[in-house]
Amino acid sequence: MKKYLSSCRDCGDDTCILTQVSSGPEAILLCSDCYNLKNSEEIQNEIIYNEKENS
């Protein structure tokens, strides 16, 4: 099994600029679209959690 570090882990796009989102023995790289989607989902989950906590 070959691993290509020059493509997005989620969508496989290899034509865009990638962002490293992990450190360790296996680097995880995401394209800007997948990175923004992942961060927006995490922020949305945090907002929902905080709203439930304050209610």
Wavefront OBJ file of the C-alpha trace (Angstrom):
o trace
v 0.000 0.000 0.000
v 1.466 3.331 -1.057
v 0.897 6.468 0.942
v 1.055 9.813 -0.811
v 1.758 12.777 1.433
v 1.079 15.204 -1.376
v -2.700 14.825 -1.384
v -5.546 15.674 0.962
v -6.404 12.838 3.337
v -10.162 13.469 3.146
v -10.847 14.232 -0.517
v -7.618 13.139 -2.227
v -7.080 16.476 -4.008
v -3.444 16.834 -5.019
v -3.626 20.124 -6.913
v -4.054 22.559 -4.021
v -2.036 23.852 -1.116
v -2.165 21.467 1.841
v -2.167 22.191 5.562
v -0.604 19.796 8.053
v -3.077 19.119 10.859
v -1.103 16.602 12.911
v 2.357 15.976 14.136
v 3.833 12.616 14.772
v 5.026 9.652 12.819
v 2.246 10.000 10.220
v 1.519 13.521 8.965
v -2.095 14.267 8.104
v -2.563 16.839 5.358
v -5.819 18.552 4.379
v -6.659 20.879 1.509
v -8.009 24.305 2.427
v -11.640 23.300 1.769
v -11.485 20.203 3.982
v -9.536 22.104 6.653
v -12.122 24.917 6.754
v -14.991 22.417 6.811
v -13.426 20.472 9.681
v -12.780 23.626 11.717
v -16.246 25.060 11.085
v -17.849 21.794 12.256
v -15.728 21.786 15.429
v -16.606 25.417 16.175
v -20.306 24.738 15.527
v -20.234 21.754 17.919
v -18.529 23.900 20.566
v -21.169 26.626 20.225
v -24.006 24.101 20.550
v -22.348 22.548 23.603
v -21.907 25.943 25.266
v -25.534 26.877 24.582
v -26.769 23.616 26.147
v -24.461 24.147 29.134
v -25.778 27.681 29.747
v -29.458 26.637 29.525
l 1 2 3 4 5 6 7 8 9 10 11 12 13 14 15 16 17 18 19 20 21 22 23 24 25 26 27 28 29 30 31 32 33 34 35 36 37 38 39 40 41 42 43 44 45 46 47 48 49 50 51 52 53 54 55
